Amino acid sequence: MDSTVLNRNIFRSYDIRGVYPETVNEAVAELIGEGFGSYIREIGKTECIVGYDNRLSSKSLHDALITGILKTGVNVVSLGLVTTPMYYYAQIYYKIAPGIMITASHNPKDDNGFKISFDESGNAKGDEIQDFYRYIMKRDFYQGEGGMITKNIEKAYLELMHESLSFGDRRLKVVLDPGNGTTSIIAQKIFETFPIDLVLINDTSDGTFPNHHPDPCVESNLSQLKEKVKEEQADLGLAFDGDGDRIGVVDENGVYIRTDQYMIIIIKSIIEKVRQKAFLYDVKCSKSLEDVIKELGAKPICYRTGASYTKAKVRELDLAFGGEFSGHVYFRDRFLGFDSGIYAGLRFVELLSHSDKKASELLEGVPIYYATEELKFTYDDEKKFEVVNRILDYASEKGYKINNIDGVRVNFEDGWALVRASNTGPNVTARFEAKTEERLKQIQEEFTSIIEENK
């Protein structure tokens, strides 16, 4: 196969991801399959798990990927169409760590990609992905004849949801918005097994995502959910992303509850029940989360963005709970530690079922900061890192307090600015927060002017 078939830019920090069919297509999938099968044989593995989401290109990429894997003599367990959390559970349930999930998560409908794990350490990230690219480019693949079997994880996954949940006497009305993503195939089945009055919107599986972009942590994507919650006088609204590993929450008034606010609610509810009083969050999260963790006498741990990184760190530090601003949360108190939007939603409903409070009331007394949404500035994959370095140089010259664990976070006494190179697309992302709206505007203008220089 011609070496030009593989675009290095699709090998990103968290996964392999690009545009179908320009940079991710069946030829690329087969090549990745050959590389993956050979790579895991190098470390003594002989079987793997493969699943795919509901994007229009996913099934054909799945077939091509498996063709490549089988050529190396590795056996494949195919899960078929599943959410990413179902795939994660299948790795645990079948005790097969190596695997590939075909998905582009919350990216636009024409994107697709591969989340890869080689062993028990979880999703490959950073240098592991770059090493895998270099391994593939050597084209020194194993030869063999692997076999494929299909397995259905749905029943076991449904049972898992019940093992760690115990609802109270209060029955809640909940609106679900799967956004026509892959959770459309399973969300209703799961939620209907609990004492919940359920209302569904955008619940037909459709990989073109016809009603809105499948990212539940961009507030503009929640307009339909907000209106439906108010129309139905529901207690809560829950939204999921394209592959089901992220959560978006709307309270009874149709007001968006950001993930860092969701984390505050969860941490306050479990603090007395967990052994280790420490919780992890990423650099995008509000200072209010840090403030609450400290007020509870616990240790705040600010870490880099990226589900592959934050999930692994939560496990490494043996924490009961952690998450990140983009909607990934990890429960390890009563759950298995992988990110599931459906489970995260059920935990919130369970919490309310034991309380007489409304969802909005659970944030009473939390310190108030004013913040922007995550802002995106389009730059190509080479230029975006130059922009972040420009911010770093500027902040250093100013003598500002800097945290550069992930991009550049500039901390002030009354707010902060965060500028990063996106790891999932050709963007520079930024977020700003301050104690007052006026100060927020000042910080935002100071740094966006630099981001947009020479654009």
C-alpha positions as CSV (number, residue, x, y, z in Angstrom):
1,M,0.0,0.0,0.0
2,D,1.3,3.5,-0.9
3,S,2.7,5.3,2.1
4,T,0.9,8.5,1.2
5,V,-2.4,6.8,2.1
6,L,-1.8,7.6,5.8
7,N,-2.0,11.3,6.8
8,R,0.1,11.9,9.9
9,N,-2.2,14.6,11.1
10,I,-5.0,12.2,11.9
11,F,-2.8,10.7,14.7
12,R,-3.8,13.1,17.5
13,S,-3.3,13.3,21.2
14,Y,-6.3,11.2,22.3
15,D,-7.1,9.1,19.2
16,I,-6.9,8.8,15.4
17,R,-9.4,11.1,13.8
18,G,-10.0,12.8,10.5
19,V,-12.5,13.5,7.7
20,Y,-14.2,10.7,5.8
21,P,-13.3,9.8,3.1
22,E,-10.4,12.3,2.6
23,T,-8.1,11.3,5.4
24,V,-10.0,8.4,7.1
25,N,-11.4,5.8,4.7
26,E,-11.5,2.0,4.2
27,A,-7.9,1.8,3.0
28,V,-6.7,3.7,6.1
29,A,-8.8,1.5,8.3
30,E,-7.4,-1.7,6.9
31,L,-3.9,-0.4,7.3
32,I,-4.6,0.6,10.9
33,G,-6.0,-2.9,11.4
34,E,-2.8,-4.6,10.2
35,G,-0.7,-2.3,12.3
36,F,-2.9,-2.8,15.4
37,G,-3.0,-6.6,15.1
38,S,0.8,-6.7,14.6
39,Y,1.4,-4.2,17.5
40,I,-0.6,-6.2,20.0
41,R,1.0,-9.5,18.9
42,E,4.4,-7.8,19.7
43,I,3.2,-7.6,23.4
44,G,1.8,-11.1,23.5
45,K,-1.9,-10.4,22.8
46,T,-3.9,-12.5,20.4
47,E,-7.4,-11.2,20.6
48,C,-9.2,-7.8,20.6
49,I,-12.6,-6.2,20.7
50,V,-14.1,-3.9,18.0
51,G,-17.2,-1.7,18.1
52,Y,-18.5,1.2,16.0
53,D,-20.9,4.2,16.4
54,N,-23.8,5.2,14.3
55,R,-22.0,7.5,11.8
56,L,-22.7,6.7,8.2
57,S,-19.2,5.6,7.5
58,S,-18.6,3.5,10.6
59,K,-19.9,0.1,9.4
60,S,-17.7,0.1,6.3
61,L,-14.7,1.3,8.3
62,H,-15.4,-1.5,10.9
63,D,-15.4,-4.1,8.1
64,A,-12.1,-2.9,6.6
65,L,-10.5,-2.5,10.0
66,I,-11.3,-6.1,10.9
67,T,-10.0,-7.3,7.5
68,G,-6.7,-5.8,8.4
69,I,-6.6,-7.2,12.0
70,L,-7.5,-10.7,10.8
71,K,-4.6,-10.7,8.3
72,T,-2.2,-10.6,11.3
73,G,-3.6,-13.7,13.0
74,V,-5.4,-11.9,15.7
75,N,-8.9,-13.0,16.7
76,V,-11.6,-10.4,16.8
77,V,-14.7,-10.0,19.0
78,S,-17.1,-7.7,17.1
79,L,-19.7,-5.9,19.2
80,G,-21.3,-4.3,16.2
81,L,-23.2,-1.0,16.7
82,V,-22.5,0.1,20.3
83,T,-21.9,3.3,22.4
84,T,-18.3,3.9,23.5
85,P,-19.2,3.1,27.1
86,M,-20.7,-0.3,26.0
87,Y,-17.4,-1.0,24.3
88,Y,-15.5,0.0,27.4
89,Y,-17.6,-2.4,29.5
90,A,-17.2,-5.2,27.0
91,Q,-13.4,-4.9,27.5
92,I,-14.0,-5.5,31.2
93,Y,-16.8,-8.0,30.9
94,Y,-15.0,-10.3,28.4
95,K,-11.6,-9.6,29.9
96,I,-10.1,-8.5,26.6
97,A,-8.1,-5.3,27.0
98,P,-6.9,-4.6,23.4
99,G,-9.6,-2.9,21.3
100,I,-10.7,-0.3,18.8
101,M,-13.9,1.8,18.9
102,I,-14.7,3.4,15.6
103,T,-16.1,6.9,16.4
104,A,-15.5,10.6,16.1
105,S,-17.4,11.3,19.3
106,H,-18.9,14.8,19.1
107,N,-17.2,15.9,15.9
108,P,-19.2,16.8,12.8
109,K,-21.0,14.1,10.9
110,D,-18.4,13.7,8.2
111,D,-15.6,13.0,10.6
112,N,-14.6,9.6,11.9
113,G,-11.8,7.8,13.7
114,F,-10.5,5.2,16.1
115,K,-10.1,5.1,19.9
116,I,-7.5,2.5,20.5
117,S,-6.3,0.5,23.5
118,F,-3.4,-1.9,23.3
119,D,-3.5,-3.3,26.8
120,E,-4.9,-2.8,30.3
121,S,-3.7,0.7,30.6
122,G,-6.7,2.1,28.7
123,N,-7.0,4.3,25.7
124,A,-3.7,5.1,23.9
125,K,-2.7,8.8,24.1
126,G,0.2,11.2,23.4
127,D,3.4,9.5,22.5
128,E,1.7,6.1,22.4
129,I,-0.3,7.2,19.4
130,Q,2.8,8.7,17.7
131,D,4.7,5.5,18.4
132,F,1.9,3.5,16.8
133,Y,2.0,5.8,13.7
134,R,5.8,5.1,13.3
135,Y,5.2,1.4,13.8
136,I,2.6,1.3,11.0
137,M,4.9,3.2,8.6
138,K,7.5,0.5,8.9
139,R,5.0,-1.9,7.3
140,D,6.6,-4.9,9.0
141,F,3.3,-6.7,9.8
142,Y,2.6,-10.1,11.2
143,Q,0.9,-12.6,8.9
144,G,-1.8,-15.1,9.9
145,E,-5.4,-16.0,9.8
146,G,-7.4,-14.7,12.6
147,G,-11.1,-15.5,13.3
148,M,-14.0,-13.3,14.1
149,I,-17.0,-13.8,16.4
150,T,-19.8,-11.5,17.2
151,K,-21.1,-10.8,20.8
152,N,-23.9,-8.7,22.1
153,I,-23.0,-6.7,25.3
154,E,-26.4,-5.1,25.7
155,K,-27.9,-7.4,28.3
156,A,-24.8,-7.3,30.5
157,Y,-24.6,-3.5,30.1
158,L,-28.3,-3.1,31.2
159,E,-27.5,-5.2,34.3
160,L,-24.5,-3.2,35.1
161,M,-26.6,0.0,35.3
162,H,-28.7,-1.5,38.1
163,E,-25.8,-3.0,40.1
164,S,-24.7,0.3,41.7
165,L,-27.9,2.4,41.7
166,S,-30.7,2.5,44.3
167,F,-33.5,5.0,43.7
168,G,-35.4,6.7,46.5
169,D,-39.2,7.2,46.8
170,R,-39.4,10.4,44.7
171,R,-40.3,9.7,41.1
172,L,-38.9,12.2,38.6
173,K,-39.9,13.3,35.2
174,V,-36.8,13.4,32.9
175,V,-36.4,14.5,29.3
176,L,-33.7,12.7,27.3
177,D,-32.0,14.0,24.2
178,P,-29.7,11.5,22.6
179,G,-29.2,14.0,19.7
180,N,-29.8,11.1,17.2
181,G,-26.4,9.7,18.3
182,T,-25.5,6.2,19.2
183,T,-27.2,6.4,22.7
184,S,-30.5,6.3,20.7
185,I,-30.1,2.5,20.5
186,I,-30.0,2.0,24.2
187,A,-31.0,5.0,26.3
188,Q,-34.7,4.4,26.4
189,K,-34.2,0.7,27.2
190,I,-32.1,1.6,30.2
191,F,-34.1,4.5,31.6
192,E,-37.4,2.6,31.3
193,T,-36.1,0.0,33.7
194,F,-35.9,2.6,36.5
195,P,-38.8,4.5,38.3
196,I,-38.6,7.5,36.0
197,D,-41.3,9.2,33.9
198,L,-39.5,9.5,30.6
199,V,-39.9,11.9,27.7
200,L,-37.6,11.5,24.6
201,I,-36.6,13.8,21.8
202,N,-34.2,13.3,18.9
203,D,-34.1,9.6,19.8
204,T,-34.0,8.0,16.4
205,S,-30.5,6.8,15.5
206,D,-29.3,8.9,12.6
207,G,-25.6,9.4,11.9
208,T,-26.3,12.7,10.0
209,F,-27.4,14.3,13.3
210,P,-30.3,16.2,11.6
211,N,-31.6,18.1,14.6
212,H,-28.4,19.5,16.2
213,H,-24.7,18.9,16.5
214,P,-24.1,16.0,19.0
215,D,-22.1,17.9,21.6
216,P,-24.1,18.3,24.8
217,C,-21.5,20.7,26.4
218,V,-22.1,23.4,23.8
219,E,-25.1,25.2,25.3
220,S,-26.6,26.2,21.9
221,N,-27.1,22.5,21.1
222,L,-29.4,22.2,24.1
223,S,-32.1,24.6,22.9
224,Q,-34.7,21.8,22.1
225,L,-34.0,20.1,25.4
226,K,-34.4,23.3,27.4
227,E,-37.8,24.0,25.7
228,K,-39.0,20.5,26.2
229,V,-38.1,20.4,29.9
230,K,-40.1,23.6,30.4
231,E,-43.0,22.4,28.2
232,E,-43.3,19.1,30.1
233,Q,-42.6,20.7,33.5
234,A,-39.9,18.0,33.9
235,D,-37.5,17.8,36.8
236,L,-34.4,17.3,34.6
237,G,-33.1,17.2,31.1
238,L,-30.2,15.0,30.0
239,A,-28.3,15.0,26.7
240,F,-25.6,12.8,25.3
241,D,-23.0,13.1,22.6
242,G,-22.5,11.1,19.4
243,D,-20.9,8.1,21.0
244,G,-22.4,8.3,24.5
245,D,-19.5,8.9,26.8
246,R,-20.4,12.5,27.7
247,I,-23.2,14.1,29.6
248,G,-25.1,17.4,29.3
249,V,-27.6,18.5,32.0
250,V,-30.5,21.0,32.1
251,D,-32.4,21.8,35.3
252,E,-36.1,22.1,35.9
253,N,-36.1,25.7,34.6
254,G,-34.3,24.8,31.4
255,V,-31.0,26.2,32.6
256,Y,-27.8,24.5,31.6
257,I,-25.8,22.9,34.4
258,R,-22.2,22.9,33.3
259,T,-20.1,19.8,33.9
260,D,-18.0,21.6,36.6
261,Q,-21.3,22.5,38.3
262,Y,-22.5,18.9,37.9
263,M,-19.2,17.8,39.5
264,I,-19.8,20.1,42.5
265,I,-23.2,18.5,43.1
266,I,-21.8,15.0,42.9
267,I,-18.8,15.7,45.1
268,K,-21.0,17.3,47.8
269,S,-23.2,14.2,47.7
270,I,-20.4,11.6,48.1
271,I,-17.7,13.4,50.2
272,E,-18.7,11.7,53.4
273,K,-18.8,8.3,51.8
274,V,-15.4,8.1,50.1
275,R,-12.1,7.1,51.6
276,Q,-9.8,9.4,49.8
277,K,-10.9,13.1,50.0
278,A,-9.4,14.2,46.6
279,F,-11.1,15.0,43.3
280,L,-9.6,15.6,39.9
281,Y,-10.8,18.1,37.2
282,D,-9.3,19.6,34.1
283,V,-7.9,23.1,33.4
284,K,-11.1,24.3,31.8
285,C,-13.2,24.0,35.0
286,S,-14.4,26.9,37.1
287,K,-12.5,28.1,40.2
288,S,-15.8,27.5,42.0
289,L,-15.1,23.8,41.8
290,E,-11.7,24.2,43.4
291,D,-13.3,26.5,46.0
292,V,-16.0,23.9,47.0
293,I,-13.5,21.0,47.1
294,K,-11.4,23.0,49.5
295,E,-14.4,24.1,51.6
296,L,-15.3,20.4,52.0
297,G,-11.8,19.7,53.4
298,A,-10.7,17.8,50.3
299,K,-7.8,18.1,47.9
300,P,-8.4,19.7,44.4
301,I,-6.3,18.2,41.6
302,C,-6.1,20.3,38.4
303,Y,-5.0,18.3,35.5
304,R,-4.7,18.5,31.7
305,T,-7.7,18.2,29.4
306,G,-8.5,15.0,27.5
307,A,-10.6,12.0,28.5
308,S,-7.7,9.5,27.9
309,Y,-5.5,11.5,30.3
310,T,-8.1,12.4,33.0
311,K,-9.6,9.0,33.2
312,A,-6.2,7.3,33.5
313,K,-5.1,9.8,36.2
314,V,-8.2,9.2,38.2
315,R,-7.5,5.5,38.1
316,E,-3.7,6.0,38.8
317,L,-4.5,8.2,41.9
318,D,-7.2,5.8,43.0
319,L,-9.8,8.6,43.2
320,A,-13.5,8.0,43.8
321,F,-14.5,10.6,41.3
322,G,-13.2,13.0,38.7
323,G,-14.1,14.6,35.4
324,E,-13.5,17.3,32.9
325,F,-15.4,20.3,31.5
326,S,-16.2,18.6,28.2
327,G,-18.7,16.3,29.9
328,H,-16.6,13.2,30.7
329,V,-17.0,12.1,34.3
330,Y,-15.6,9.0,36.0
331,F,-17.3,7.3,39.0
332,R,-15.2,4.9,40.9
333,D,-17.1,4.9,44.2
334,R,-19.8,2.4,43.0
335,F,-19.0,2.1,39.4
336,L,-16.1,0.9,37.2
337,G,-14.5,4.2,36.4
338,F,-15.2,4.6,32.7
339,D,-17.1,7.6,31.2
340,S,-20.8,6.9,30.5
341,G,-23.2,9.7,29.8
342,I,-26.1,7.5,30.6
343,Y,-24.7,6.4,33.9
344,A,-23.8,10.0,34.8
345,G,-27.4,11.0,34.1
346,L,-28.8,8.2,36.2
347,R,-26.6,9.1,39.1
348,F,-28.0,12.6,39.0
349,V,-31.6,11.3,38.9
350,E,-30.8,8.9,41.7
351,L,-29.5,11.8,43.8
352,L,-32.7,13.8,43.2
353,S,-34.9,10.8,44.0
354,H,-33.5,10.8,47.6
355,S,-34.0,14.5,48.0
356,D,-36.9,17.0,48.1
357,K,-34.7,19.6,46.4
358,K,-35.0,20.7,42.8
359,A,-32.0,20.4,40.6
360,S,-31.4,24.2,40.6
361,E,-31.4,24.2,44.4
362,L,-28.4,21.9,44.6
363,L,-26.1,24.7,43.5
364,E,-27.3,27.2,46.2
365,G,-24.3,28.7,48.1
366,V,-21.8,27.8,45.4
367,P,-19.3,30.7,44.7
368,I,-20.3,32.6,41.6
369,Y,-17.9,33.4,38.8
370,Y,-18.7,34.7,35.3
371,A,-17.3,32.7,32.4
372,T,-17.4,32.3,28.7
373,E,-18.3,29.1,26.9
374,E,-15.3,27.4,25.3
375,L,-14.5,29.6,22.3
376,K,-13.0,28.2,19.1
377,F,-10.7,30.0,16.7
378,T,-9.9,28.2,13.4
379,Y,-6.2,27.5,12.7
380,D,-4.6,24.7,10.8
381,D,-2.9,21.9,12.8
382,E,0.6,23.5,12.4
383,K,-0.4,27.1,13.1
384,K,-2.4,26.5,16.2
385,F,0.6,25.6,18.3
386,E,2.4,28.8,17.2
387,V,-0.6,30.7,18.5
388,V,-0.4,29.0,21.9
389,N,3.3,29.8,22.1
390,R,2.6,33.4,21.3
391,I,0.3,33.5,24.3
392,L,2.9,31.8,26.5
393,D,5.5,34.4,25.5
394,Y,3.1,37.3,26.1
395,A,2.1,36.0,29.6
396,S,5.7,35.3,30.5
397,E,6.8,38.8,29.5
398,K,3.9,40.3,31.6
399,G,5.1,38.3,34.6
400,Y,1.7,36.6,34.9
401,K,1.2,33.4,37.0
402,I,1.1,30.5,34.4
403,N,0.0,26.9,34.5
404,N,1.2,25.2,31.3
405,I,0.2,21.6,32.1
406,D,-2.1,21.9,29.1
407,G,-1.8,24.9,26.8
408,V,-1.5,28.1,28.8
409,R,-3.7,28.9,31.8
410,V,-3.0,32.4,33.1
411,N,-4.2,32.8,36.7
412,F,-5.2,36.1,38.3
413,E,-6.5,36.8,41.8
414,D,-9.9,37.6,40.3
415,G,-10.0,35.3,37.2
416,W,-8.1,33.3,34.6
417,A,-7.6,32.8,30.9
418,L,-7.0,29.5,29.2
419,V,-5.7,29.1,25.6
420,R,-5.0,25.6,24.2
421,A,-4.4,23.9,20.8
422,S,-7.4,21.6,20.3
423,N,-6.4,17.9,20.1
424,T,-9.5,16.9,18.2
425,G,-9.6,19.5,15.4
426,P,-7.9,22.4,13.6
427,N,-8.7,25.0,16.3
428,V,-7.3,27.1,19.1
429,T,-9.7,27.0,22.0
430,A,-10.0,29.5,24.8
431,R,-12.1,30.0,27.9
432,F,-12.1,32.9,30.4
433,E,-13.5,33.4,33.9
434,A,-13.6,36.3,36.4
435,K,-15.4,37.4,39.6
436,T,-17.2,40.2,37.7
437,E,-18.6,40.6,34.2
438,E,-16.5,43.7,33.7
439,R,-13.3,41.9,34.6
440,L,-14.3,38.9,32.4
441,K,-14.6,41.3,29.4
442,Q,-11.2,42.8,30.1
443,I,-9.5,39.4,30.4
444,Q,-11.2,38.1,27.3
445,E,-10.4,41.1,25.2
446,E,-6.7,41.0,26.3
447,F,-6.1,37.5,25.2
448,T,-8.4,37.2,22.2
449,S,-6.7,40.1,20.6
450,I,-3.4,38.1,20.7
451,I,-5.1,34.9,19.5
452,E,-6.5,36.7,16.4
453,E,-3.2,38.6,15.5
454,N,-2.0,37.8,12.0
455,K,-5.0,35.6,11.3
